[in-house]
Amino acid sequence: MTRRALVVTHLGRSEALAATEEAIRELERAGFDLVLDSVGVDLTDVEIAVVLGGDGTILRAAELTRGTDIPLLGVNLGHVGFLAESEREDIGEAIRRLAARDYEVEERTTLDVRITVPGLAEPLHDWALNEATVEKADRSRMIEVVIEVDGRPLSTFGCDGVVMSTATGSTAHAFSAGGPVVWPDVDAMLLVPLSAHALFARPLVVGPSSVLALEVLARTGAVGVLSCDGRRRTHLPVGARVEVRRSPVPVRLARLSQAPFTDRLVSKFSLPVEGWRGLPAHHGRGAEHAPGTEHAPGTEHAPGTEHAPGTDQAREG
């Protein structure tokens, strides 16, 4: 049976062109028939999508394959590439593993976005993998909003905007706005105000069954704009309402590595971890030492002794 692979790429740089040519050669050598991304492309029987670029290109591929079961394998050609699974120099090995079906599929929660605009008979609908962001349309004026959780008003404030994100999006716009990093296996949604002028304007984390909403108020007369994953924009006049809830349609990512999310954070953000020694072996999970490290002599606890409260080191999730 013929195997089909979709190739999605960012051809804005010569580096991306060279990487795409290599990926095409490797895929053809592995026996795949290729489908190149374009509007209206036939995705019937496509087994895998190989995405070459940064997170923006992966978001474009997620939009292209929305509603299918096609997993996305990201090859990072950008800077951080949080959604990518492979680096430029590993293209050949990544495709060999795809050909051998030596990968796992990880499902990431997405958001359903419902927009009610005064004067429109029917609501508009959109979706997001990372975030739905409402921002002021005029740089010179704050937008006034009231935020709502599960049908109840929580706070009214002036702000530059509000980010409503998935756990996946917690390392994107929400992160730059001061929101928490949420591990991708935590089924949650975030609401993060942008430069809000209010005492109670802190990032919120809610459960997967919650509904987040905001309304654009008339107090300042400023209008807003909704952006889903930084790709699709909707004008929000005064009186517009945006509701965000968990979507039943996930994005599927092909994973080649079983490395914990902690390691991905350290790698992508170049976080300093010098001095980490891990937990003693008798603590069980998380007890492994960093490569090449060992406990100093005499640091083990005497039998029957316990740590003082609060001295346990955090374990990796």
N, C-alpha and C positions, 0 to 999 in steps of 0.2 A: 504493500500500500504506500502511495506517495505521501511523504511528510511535507507539510507546508510551514514556512516560518515568515512572519512579518518583520520587516526591518524598518525601524523608525529612527531617523537621525537628524542631527543639527548640522547642516552643511554650510553654516556661516563662516567656518574657519577651515584652512587647509588641513589642519590636524584632524578635524572631523572627517574630511573627505578620505584621507589616508586610512583612518580607522575603519570607515565604512567599507572601503575596498577590501581590506583584510577580512572583515567579518563576512562579507559576501563570498569571498574565496573559501573561507573555512566552512561556511554553511553549505555551499555547493559540494565541497569535498566530502562533507558528512552525509550527503544525499538529500538535502532539503530542496524543495522548490520554493523560490522566493517570491514574496509579495511586498512591493514597495508602497510606503504610505502615501495616500492621496485621498482627496475627498471622494466619498462613495466607493472606496475600495472594497472588493469582495473578500470578506473574512471567513467564508465558509471553510471548515475543516482546517483552519490555521491552528497549529499545535502550540506555538510559542511566539512571543514578540521579543526581538532583540532590539534594545533601545540604546542608542549611542548619543551621549550628551550629558547635560547636567540634570538637576531635578526638574527644571522647566520642560525639558524634552520628555521626561518620564510622565509629567502631568499631561502633556499633549497626547502621549500614547495611551494614557488612562482614559482620556476623553474619546479617542478614536475607537477604543475597544470596549467602551461602556456597554454593559448589558450582555457581554459575551463571557465565556469561561477562560479566555486566553490569559495565561500568566505572562507577566512582563519581567524580562531579565535586563536590568540596567547596567550599562557599561559606562563608568564615569569618565567624562571628558571635561567636566567643569572643575569647580574649586572644592566645594564640600561634598556634593553628591550624596546626600544622606539616604536617598531612596535607592541608590545604585548598589549592586551586589559585586561587581567586578571592576577592576581598573584597566586602563588602556593596555598595559603590557601583558595582561592575562587573557586577552580575547580568545586566543587559540585554545587554551585549556578550558575556558568557560564553555565554548561551543562544543568541544569534545564531550564535556559532561552533559550538555543538553542532548547531544546525539545519543548518549548512553542512558538517557532519562535519569541521570544521577543528580537529582535535585529535589527539593521539597517546595511545596506551594504554601505561602503564608497569606492569609486573607486580612486585608486592612479595612477597617470601618470607614464608610463615607457618610456624608451629610446630605439629606434632602433639604432643599431651601425653597420656601414658599414666599412669594412677594405679592402683597396686596397694595395696589396703587389706586388712589382716588380717581374716579372717572373711568376705570377699566372694569368691565362687567365680570371678567374672570381673572383669577390670580395667575401670576407667572410662576414658572417652576424652573429651578436650576439644581445643581448638585456640586459637591466639592470633596476632594480627597484630603486636602490640607486644611483649608479654612474658607469661610465666608466672611468677608470684611466689609463693614460699612464705614465710610470715611466722608469727611466734609468735602463738598465739591468745590468750595471757594476757600483758597488758602488763607484768606484774610479774616474769615469768620468761623468760630466754632459751630458745631452742629449740636443741637439740644435733643437728647433722647431720653426715653424712659425704657428701662430694661425689665424684663419679665421672665420668671422661671415657673414653669408648670402652671401657667394661667394666673399667676399672682404677681402684682407689681413689686419690684425690689428697690429700685432707686431711679431718680431722675437727676441728670447732670449734663453740663456742657462738656464737650470733648472734641478731640480730633477724629475720633472714630471708635469702633468696637470690633474686636476680632472674635469670631466664634469658630472654634477649631476642633479637630479630632485629636486623638493621642498622636497620630502620625504627624499632624501639623504643629504639634507642640514644640518642635525644633525648627520651625519656619518663622512666619511673621509673629506668631504669638510669643515665641522665644525672644525675639528682638524687642518686643513690647514689654518684657519683664514677666512673662508668664512662666509657669513651672514646666520642667521637662517631665513628660508622662511616658512611662514604658509602653511600647506598642501593644502588649498583651493586656493592658488595663483598658477595659471597655468604658470609656468616659468621654465627655465633651468639656471643652473649656470656653470660658468667656473672659476676655482680657480687654479692659478699657485702654484707649490710647490717649494719653495726656489729659485725663479727666480732671475737672475742677470740682472735686467733691471729697468729703472725708471718707465716705464709704465707696471707694472705687477700686477695689482690689480684684485680682484675678479669681475667678470662680471655677471649681471643678464639680461637675454634676454627673449623675449616673446615666446609663445608656437609654433609659426609658423617659428621661426628662425632655422637655421642649423649651428651648431658649427662644426669646423673642425680643424685639425692640421696635419702638415706634419713633418716627421723626416728628418732633414737636414744633410748634409755630413760634415759640418764644423769641428766638433770634432771627427767624425768617430764613435761616440757612437751609439749603437742601443738601442731600447726600448722594453718594454713589455706592452701589454694591458691587464688589468684585469677588468672584468665585475662583479660587486658586490663581488669582492674578491674571486670569485669561478672559473671562466673560464679565462684562460690566452692564449694570442696569441703573438707570437714573431713579433716584428716590426723592420725590417732592415732599413737601410738608404733608403729614398725614399718612405717609407710606408705612407699611408694617412688614417686617421680615421675621419669619419663623424658621427655626432650624431644629431638625430632629435627626435621629439616627436613621440611615437608609438601610433597607434590606439588601441592597446591591453592593457587595464589597468590591474592592480592587484586589486582584490576585498578583502577588509578587513571587517570582522564582528565586529560591534561596539555595546557594551553594555551600554556605558555611553555617555551622551550628554555634558560632561564637556568640556569647551573650551580648545583649544590647549595651551593657556597660562598656565592653571593649569597643563597640562601634562609636560610642560617645567619645571615648578617650582618643581613638584614632582620628575621627572626623574633626574634632575641635582641638587636636594636639594638646590634650590636657596633661599637666605634669603629674606623674604618679611615683616619682622617685621616693624611696623610703618605705614603700609598701612591702610588708612581709607576709601577709596572710595570717590565718588563724592556726593555732596548734592542731596537730593531726587528730587529737581526741575530740575536737569540736565537730568532726564530720564534715558536712557540706561546706564548701568554701575554704577548706583547710589547705588547699594546695598552695605551695609557695610560688612566687614569681620565678621564672626560669633563672637558674643559677644562684638562687638565694637559699640560705639555711638559717635555722634558729641559732642565735648565739648560745654557747654552753650555759646551762644553769637557768634558762629562762622558762623551763617547764614548771607547771604548778605542782606543789606537793599534793599527795593524795588527800582527798576530802576537802581541799580548799576551793573557794569560789572566787570569782571576780568581784571586785567592789562594784556596786550599782553604777551603771552608765559607762563602764570601761570596756565593754565588748565593742569590737570594731564592727562596722557595718558589713553585712555580707552582700555579695552580689545577688541580684534577683535573677 
